[in-house]
C-alpha cells in the first residue's frame, strides 16, 4: 500500500511511478475518510508514505492520518517514505519517524526528491524558471529510478535526504511559524473579470475546500485548506490570487 498526499501533482507522479514498479495500491489519504477498520496487508506487501513537505515538516493532514492509521498485520512488512520539496526538507523524516513510532511502525528507508517549486505564499517565493523546472524534473526522474530500485529490493537503512544546512531551525522554529500562521485560506480571492467559472480550482483542491457559488469559487474557511496552492496553479486564466503575495507570480503543476 502506498499512502500519498498531493496538491500540484509532484508527489502523485512519484507515488504513481513507485506503484507501477511494485504493483501495489495507491491510496489518496484525502479520499480515505475516517476509516475505522484496520488495513490488512498482503503477504510481502510494502507500506509506503509519499507526501510533500510543508514548512520543513510533514503536512498536518498527513500527520493526523498517520496517527490514526492501523494495520491488522504490520509486523515484518517493509516500510519506506518519500517526500517531495522545492528545496531542503529539514527534519521532516525525523518528525515522521516519531509519528510512525506512535502507531508501532518503523521506517526501513527514506528518500527526498527535489521537485519544481510550487509554494508562492511569501513575497520572496515564486515558481522556478522553465529551465530550472526542466532541470529539476530530469534529476528527480533519475533519483526516483534509483529509489524505486531500493524500494523494490526492500533495502533497509537507506536514507537519501536533502536535510539542508539548518534542519533543526527550519523544522522547529520556522516550521512552527508556517504551521501556526501561514496555513490558511483567508487571503485567497478571485479576480472576477478573469474567472470563467470553469470549476477547475474546486476540482483540483485535494481537501474539497472550495465550492462553486454562482459560478465563482468560494473557500470554505473551515480549517481544511492545506495552502498547497493547487487552486491557484490550476486556474487556466490565472484568476486566483493569495492577497497581494502572488501578484505577478507564475504558475506550476506537474504535467
C-alpha positions as CSV (number, residue, x, y, z in Angstrom):
1,X,0.0,0.0,0.0
2,X,1.2,3.5,-0.9
3,X,-0.4,6.3,1.1
4,X,0.0,9.6,-0.6
5,X,-0.9,13.3,-0.5
6,X,-0.5,15.6,-3.4
7,X,-1.6,19.1,-4.4
8,X,0.1,20.3,-7.5
9,X,1.0,16.7,-8.6
10,X,4.7,16.3,-7.8
11,X,4.1,13.7,-5.2
12,X,1.3,12.0,-7.2
13,X,3.7,11.5,-10.0
14,X,6.4,10.0,-7.7
15,X,3.9,7.7,-5.9
16,X,2.5,6.5,-9.3
17,X,5.9,5.6,-10.6
18,X,6.6,3.6,-7.4
19,X,3.2,1.9,-7.8
20,X,3.9,0.9,-11.4
21,X,7.1,-0.9,-10.3
22,X,5.8,-2.5,-7.1
23,X,2.3,-3.3,-8.3
24,X,0.9,-2.0,-5.0
25,X,-2.2,0.0,-4.4
26,X,-2.2,3.8,-4.3
27,X,-4.3,5.3,-1.6
28,X,-5.0,9.1,-1.6
29,X,-5.3,9.9,2.1
30,X,-7.8,12.7,1.4
31,X,-10.2,10.1,0.0
32,X,-9.7,7.6,2.7
33,X,-12.1,9.3,5.1
34,X,-12.4,8.5,8.8
35,X,-11.6,4.8,8.3
36,X,-12.3,2.7,11.4
37,X,-11.4,-0.7,10.0
38,X,-7.7,-1.5,10.1
39,X,-5.9,-2.2,6.8
40,X,-4.8,-5.7,6.1
41,X,-1.6,-6.2,4.2
42,X,-1.0,-9.0,1.6
43,X,2.0,-11.3,2.2
44,X,5.2,-9.3,1.4
45,X,3.3,-6.1,0.7
46,X,5.3,-2.9,1.4
47,X,4.0,0.1,3.3
48,X,4.8,3.4,1.6
49,X,4.3,7.0,2.6
50,X,4.6,9.7,0.0
51,X,3.9,13.4,0.7
52,X,5.0,17.0,0.0
53,X,7.0,18.9,2.6
54,X,5.1,21.9,4.1
55,X,7.2,24.3,6.1
56,X,10.0,21.7,6.6
57,X,7.5,19.3,8.1
58,X,5.1,16.6,7.0
59,X,1.7,18.3,6.3
60,X,-0.6,18.5,9.3
61,X,-3.3,16.5,7.5
62,X,-0.7,13.7,6.7
63,X,0.5,13.6,10.3
64,X,-3.1,13.3,11.5
65,X,-3.7,10.5,9.1
66,X,-0.6,8.6,10.2
67,X,-1.5,8.9,13.9
68,X,-4.9,7.2,13.3
69,X,-3.5,4.6,10.9
70,X,-4.0,1.0,11.9
71,X,-3.0,-2.4,10.4
72,X,-4.0,-5.9,11.4
73,X,-0.6,-7.3,10.5
74,X,2.2,-4.7,10.2
75,X,5.0,-6.9,11.5
76,X,7.6,-7.8,9.0
77,X,6.4,-5.6,6.2
78,X,9.0,-3.3,4.5
79,X,8.2,0.4,5.3
80,X,9.5,3.4,3.5
81,X,8.8,7.1,3.0
82,X,9.4,9.5,0.1
83,X,8.8,13.3,0.4
84,X,9.0,16.0,-2.3
85,X,10.1,19.6,-1.8
86,X,11.2,22.5,-3.8
87,X,14.3,22.8,-1.7
88,X,15.6,21.2,1.5
89,X,13.4,19.2,3.9
90,X,14.9,19.8,7.3
91,X,13.8,17.3,10.0
92,X,10.7,16.2,8.0
93,X,11.6,12.5,8.1
94,X,12.7,12.7,11.8
95,X,9.2,14.0,12.6
96,X,7.5,11.3,10.5
97,X,9.5,8.6,12.3
98,X,8.1,9.8,15.7
99,X,4.6,9.8,14.3
100,X,5.0,6.3,12.9
101,X,6.6,5.0,16.1
102,X,3.4,6.1,18.0
103,X,1.4,3.6,15.9
104,X,4.0,0.9,16.0
105,X,5.6,1.3,12.6
106,X,9.3,1.7,11.9
107,X,10.8,3.2,8.7
108,X,13.2,1.0,6.9
109,X,14.4,3.6,4.3
110,X,13.6,7.2,3.4
111,X,14.1,9.5,0.5
112,X,13.5,13.0,-0.6
113,X,13.0,14.4,-4.2
114,X,13.7,17.9,-5.1
115,X,10.9,19.0,-7.5
116,X,9.8,22.2,-9.1
117,X,8.8,24.9,-6.6
118,X,5.0,25.5,-6.2
119,X,4.8,27.4,-2.9
120,X,4.2,31.1,-3.7
121,X,2.7,32.2,-0.4
122,X,5.5,34.5,0.7
123,X,6.7,37.7,-1.1
124,X,10.1,36.3,-1.9
125,X,9.0,32.9,-3.2
126,X,7.9,32.1,-6.8
127,X,7.8,29.2,-9.2
128,X,11.1,28.1,-10.8
129,X,12.1,29.3,-14.3
130,X,11.3,26.9,-17.1
131,X,15.0,26.0,-17.4
132,X,15.2,25.2,-13.7
133,X,11.9,23.3,-13.7
134,X,13.2,21.1,-16.6
135,X,16.5,20.5,-14.8
136,X,14.7,19.6,-11.5
137,X,12.3,17.2,-13.3
138,X,15.2,15.4,-15.1
139,X,17.2,15.0,-12.0
140,X,14.1,13.9,-10.0
141,X,13.4,11.2,-12.6
142,X,16.9,9.8,-12.3
143,X,16.8,9.9,-8.5
144,X,13.4,8.3,-8.4
145,X,14.6,5.4,-10.6
146,X,17.3,4.8,-8.0
147,X,14.9,5.0,-5.1
148,X,12.5,2.6,-6.8
149,X,15.2,0.0,-7.1
150,X,15.9,0.4,-3.4
151,X,12.2,0.0,-2.6
152,X,11.6,-2.9,-4.9
153,X,14.6,-4.8,-3.4
154,X,13.5,-3.9,0.1
155,X,16.9,-2.4,1.1
156,X,17.0,-1.3,4.7
157,X,18.9,1.5,6.3
158,X,19.0,3.7,3.2
159,X,18.4,7.5,3.7
160,X,18.9,9.9,0.8
161,X,17.6,13.1,2.3
162,X,18.2,16.8,1.4
163,X,18.0,18.0,5.0
164,X,19.8,21.3,4.3
165,X,22.2,23.3,6.5
166,X,19.8,24.2,9.3
167,X,17.4,21.4,9.7
168,X,16.6,21.9,13.3
169,X,16.0,25.7,13.0
170,X,14.0,25.3,9.8
171,X,11.7,22.5,11.0
172,X,11.3,23.5,14.6
173,X,11.3,27.3,14.6
174,X,10.3,28.3,11.0
175,X,8.1,25.2,10.7
176,X,6.2,26.2,13.7
177,X,5.5,29.7,12.3
178,X,4.5,28.2,9.0
179,X,2.1,25.7,10.6
180,X,0.6,28.2,13.0
181,X,0.4,31.3,10.8
182,X,0.6,30.5,7.1
183,X,-1.8,27.6,6.6
184,X,-5.0,29.5,5.9
185,X,-7.4,30.1,3.0
186,X,-8.4,33.6,4.2
187,X,-6.2,35.5,1.7
188,X,-7.5,33.6,-1.3
189,X,-9.7,35.7,-3.7
190,X,-10.8,35.5,-7.3
191,X,-10.4,38.2,-9.9
192,X,-14.0,38.2,-11.2
193,X,-13.3,39.7,-14.6
194,X,-10.8,36.9,-15.3
195,X,-12.8,34.0,-13.8
196,X,-14.7,31.9,-16.3
197,X,-16.5,29.8,-13.8
198,X,-14.9,26.5,-15.0
199,X,-14.6,24.9,-11.6
200,X,-11.1,23.6,-12.2
201,X,-9.9,25.2,-9.0
202,X,-12.6,23.4,-6.9
203,X,-11.9,20.1,-8.7
204,X,-8.1,20.4,-8.1
205,X,-8.4,21.1,-4.3
206,X,-7.3,17.9,-2.5
207,X,-9.4,18.6,0.5
208,X,-12.6,19.9,-1.2
209,X,-12.2,23.2,0.5
210,X,-13.7,25.1,-2.5
211,X,-17.3,25.2,-3.6
212,X,-18.7,27.0,-6.6
213,X,-21.3,29.6,-5.9
214,X,-23.0,31.5,-8.7
215,X,-20.1,30.4,-11.0
216,X,-17.4,31.7,-8.7
217,X,-15.1,29.8,-6.2
218,X,-15.7,30.2,-2.5
219,X,-13.2,29.0,0.0
220,X,-14.9,27.3,3.0
221,X,-12.7,28.7,5.8
222,X,-13.3,25.5,7.7
223,X,-9.7,24.7,8.6
224,X,-9.2,22.1,5.9
225,X,-7.1,24.2,3.5
226,X,-3.5,23.0,3.1
227,X,-2.4,26.2,1.4
228,X,-0.9,23.9,-1.3
229,X,-1.9,26.5,-4.0
230,X,-3.3,23.8,-6.2
231,X,-6.3,26.0,-6.9
232,X,-4.1,29.0,-7.8
233,X,-1.8,26.9,-10.1
234,X,-4.5,25.1,-11.9
235,X,-6.6,28.1,-12.8
236,X,-6.4,28.4,-16.6
237,X,-7.0,32.2,-16.5
238,X,-4.7,33.0,-13.6
239,X,-7.8,34.5,-11.9
240,X,-6.9,33.4,-8.3
241,X,-4.7,35.4,-6.0
242,X,-3.4,35.0,-2.4
243,X,-3.9,38.5,-1.3
244,X,-1.0,40.6,-2.8
245,X,1.5,37.8,-2.2
246,X,1.0,36.2,-5.6
247,X,0.8,39.3,-7.7
248,X,2.8,38.9,-11.0
249,X,3.9,35.4,-10.0
250,X,3.9,32.3,-12.1
251,X,2.0,29.0,-12.0
252,X,3.1,25.4,-11.9
253,X,1.6,22.0,-11.7
254,X,3.1,18.7,-12.7
255,X,2.3,17.7,-16.3
